Amino acid sequence: MNKRKQLVIAILLCCITGNEVAQQKKVNQYITLSKDGRYCFPRKPTQHENILGGLWRDIVDLNKYALFSADTFKVIATTFPLYVGARMFDEDLQKAFHRTCCHKDINQAPHWCYVLSKYGLGVPMATLGLMALVSQSAEFRTTGRIFLIGMPFVLSGKDIIKKFRFDANIRPWCDKFSCFNRAYGGFPSGHMAEISYMTVLYGLRYGLKAAAPIGIFGTFLGVTFLNCNRHYLSQLIAGVGLGTLFALAADKVIDNRLAKIYNKHFQCGYDTDSRGQPAFKMAYLF
């Protein structure tokens, strides 16, 4: 499943990158100030604004912010107490959905809920990628591009963690698994990491109107996976933490990227007013 997602992501990323290169040929969208700060004139893209050349830099910055920033510690500090609290009630909560004595799942939602949760995640992912491809907004295209760059690291990050065998990585009892040996690979929830990554990133960029639809589907996904004994509640919370961590990092990379595209900067200094009197001047290039 992850290979299919990565293939779709790679195709969308290539299309968006090609679109960005085509947009860069419109040199008139690149403006700068003259030395005296009074005139604007076209300029060619700098090396930092080259989309293909900046791919590696975006990848490095994304992982740097995800692993070594203040937001990383804030996410961990917020998620860890919730995770520990949920761990205390994982087994008791799961008894409502599985009867251990006969190894049988109980109180199950319709099967279509599980199918929709498992495979429906690709719909918002592809939709956001395609919207970024056809959008005329440089911000939306950049957001979509960084979103697609970050998604493989969310996928690979949870896959690496799941390879280790430790107690928190054990999945709940489920009649689809062995009744003798516990199944591993539950920590963190990859689907929750992906949907949280989308929800938080687009919520930060475009507010509640963008976050609400994705967040509602994410809530449905989490409840369904808890009900069908695919994950413990604590593993779902860990997935939310992982997705949020990369979303905050991606948001920073997008801000940096847009600042380079638009050459936004603040200027201040002394000048003269219309009467020739000394004055203090402040300017911000949009």
Secondary structure by P-SEA (a helix, b strand, c coil): caaaaaaaaaaaaaaaaaaaaaaacccccbbbbcccccbbbbbccccccccccaaaaaaaaaaaaacccaaaaaaaaaaaaaaaaaaaccccccccccccccccccccccaaaaaaaacaaaaaaaaaaaaaaacccaaaaaaaaaaaaaaaaaaaaaaaaaaccccccccccccccccccccccccccaaaaaaaaaaaaaaaaccaaaaaaaaaaaaaaaaaaaaaccccaaaaaaaaaaaaaaaaaaaaaaaaaaaaaaccbbbbbbbbcccccbbbbbbbcc
